[in-house]
């Protein structure tokens, strides 16, 4: 169905990937995965989440903004096709 891959450090988590099978997208599965991560992080006293997202991935950017993620910087030519990435963060 899908997965969320994150790397936890001392005081923040870096979301590496959230993926949902194309046939199952738009069914709130990504939301469920992110909600579960937020619940677990609250128990672990983690206070921030970071992630990178392709500047062209407007739907993902909108998804994260609904959670309160904010743009903090850009990584130029971050992806293999030289597309830039927006760095987003959420303080929790």
BASE-799561 format. One record per atom (N, C-alpha, C, O, CB): x, y, z. Coordinates in steps of 0.05 Angstrom, whole numbers, plus 5000, padded with zeros to 4 digits. Each point is the difference from the previous one (the first is absolute). Glycine has a CB too. Example, Ala and Ser with C-alpha at 12.3 -4.5 7.8 and 13.67 -1.06 7.14 Angstrom:
! residues 2
526448865156/498250245000/501850245000/502150005013/494149775012/503150444961/501650245001/498550225014/501050225004/501449654953/
***
This chain:
! residues 92
501649765000/498450245000/501750255000/499650184984/496849575040/505650264995/501650245001/501949985023/500049815016/496550464963/505349935024/501950015022/500950285005/499750184983/501849365006/499550505035/501450255008/502749925011/500149835018/495550414992/506549884980/502749945009/501150265012/500150204987/500649444977/500250345061/501050235014/502549925016/500449785008/495050424995/506350005000/502549965015/500050195024/499850244997/502749634961/497650015066/499850165025/502850065010/501749825002/493949985009/504950454996/502550085013/499350085028/497849945010/504450204946/499650015057/499550075028/497550165004/498549955018/506550034989/494750234977/497750185006/498250064976/498350175001/504650035033/497649664944/498250044977/499949744984/501649825003/499450674995/497049504984/499749774982/500150114972/498850214993/498449535040/504150114950/500250074971/498349794985/500649775000/504050445005/493249894983/498349824984/501549964973/500550194985/495149965037/505149604973/501449934975/498149954977/500650064977/503149755051/494050074978/498149934979/497349925011/499949875021/503949984950/494250245016/497249905004/499149924973/500050164981/499050145060/500249454956/499049894975/497549845003/499849845019/504950154964/493450065000/497549854999/499749894972/500550144980/497350155056/501449464962/499549874974/498250184984/498050105010/502649445009/500050514955/498450184984/497049944999/498450184999/505749884973/495249685029/497149935000/498650075026/497549995001/503649654967/500450425053/498950055026/500350295009/499350065023/501549464988/500350654972/500450285008/497350145002/498049914989/506550094989/495550225037/497650175005/498049855018/497650054998/503250174957/500149605061/498349865019/500850045029/499349855018/499849814947/502550555040/500950085027/502049815012/500450005024/495250224982/505649604978/502049825011/502650155008/501249945021/496949694951/502750565012/502350175007/499550155026/501850035017/499450014935/496450065051/499250155024/500249815024/501050085021/496050224952/502049455024/500149815022/502949945008/500649985024/495149824960/506150174996/502849955007/501250245014/501549965020/498949744940/499150545031/501250245013/498850045028/501450075018/499450144937/496649745048/498750025026/501349805020/500550075023/495250074955/504849625013/501349805017/502850095008/500849975023/496549664955/504250475003/502750115006/499950225021/501550005019/500049884935/496750305043/499750235019/499349905028/501150105019/497550204944/499749505039/499449885026/502449875013/500550045024/494849894960/506249935001/502449875010/502150205009/501449975020/497749644951/501250615013/502050205006/499350155026/501850085015/499349964936/496450015053/499150135024/500949855025/500850125020/495350074955/503749555024/500849835022/503050005004/501049965022/495049754970/505550334986/503049995001/501250275005/502550035000/497449594969/498550595035/500950275005/501650124977/501850165005/498249725043/499450044928/501250124976/498450264994/497650005002/504049554980/499850665011/498750264998/500050124972/499050224995/502349855051/499849794934/500050104973/500249784980/501149795005/501050635011/496749634960/500249824977/501150164977/499150234995/497049485022/505750184968/501150124976/499549814977/499849755003/503850505023/496249864950/499849844976/500650174975/499950255001/496649465021/504250164957/500450124974/497949914981/499249765001/505850285006/494050144976/498049924980/500650154974/500850235000/495749705037/503149934941/500550124974/498350254997/497650015008/503449544972/500150665009/498550254996/497649964981/498150145002/506250125006/495949544975/497849944981/497849845013/497949974988/505450054975/497149875060/498149825013/498050175017/500050005024/503449624977/494950524984/498150195012/498149865019/499350115022/501150184938/498749475033/498149865018/501349925026/498750025021/498949814939/504950095040/501449935025/500450255017/499749995024/502649624953/498550615010/500550255014/497450085014/500050085023/503650064944/494249855019/497450075011/499349825023/499050095021/499550084934/502049575042/499549805021/501550085026/498850015022/500549634943/503250415032/501650075024/499250275012/500050045024/503849704957/495550455002/499150265010/497549985017/499650155019/502550074941/496249595033/497549965016/500749915029/498450055018/499249834940/504750005045/500949935027/501650225014/500749985024/499549554960/500350695002/501450225012/503050014993/501450175011/495449815025/504149844946/502750014991/500550274986/498350104986/501949395009/502250625010/500750264988/502649974984/501849845007/495950405030/502549904941/502450014983/502250155015/499550225009/497749754949/505249915044/502250145014/502450054981/501650185006/496949615037/501750064936/502350034982/499649844975/498049854997/505150235042/498749954942/500049844975/502749874996/502150125004/494550204976/503349435012/502549864992/500050004970/498449864987/501749845055/501750454947/500250024971/501149744988/501949885010/498850614994/498149434974/500849764984/500349755018/501949854998/500550454970/495749675050/500149795020/499649724989/501249805008/497250535025/499849654948/499249744988/501749934976/501350174988/494149905029/504649684975/501749904979/499450144973/501850024983/498549555040/497350534974/499350154975/500650305003/499350164983/497249505007/504950415032/500950275006/497750195009/500350245001/503349704967/494149945039/497850165010/500650085029/501249865015/495549894955/502450495036/500450115027/498149865020/497949894992/503650554989/499249575044/498349905021/499450225020/501750165007/500249384988/495650475014/499350185022/500549855026/499349775002/497250474970/504749905047/500349885026/497750115017/499750245003/505549724993/493349865016/497850075017/500549915028/501449805004/495450174957/502150175058/500249915028/497450055015/498450174993/506649915007/494749765021/497750025017/500949995029/501449815007/495649984958/502450405051/500650005028/497649875014/497750084996/505350335001/497649395020/497849875014/500450015030/498449895015/501049804946/
***
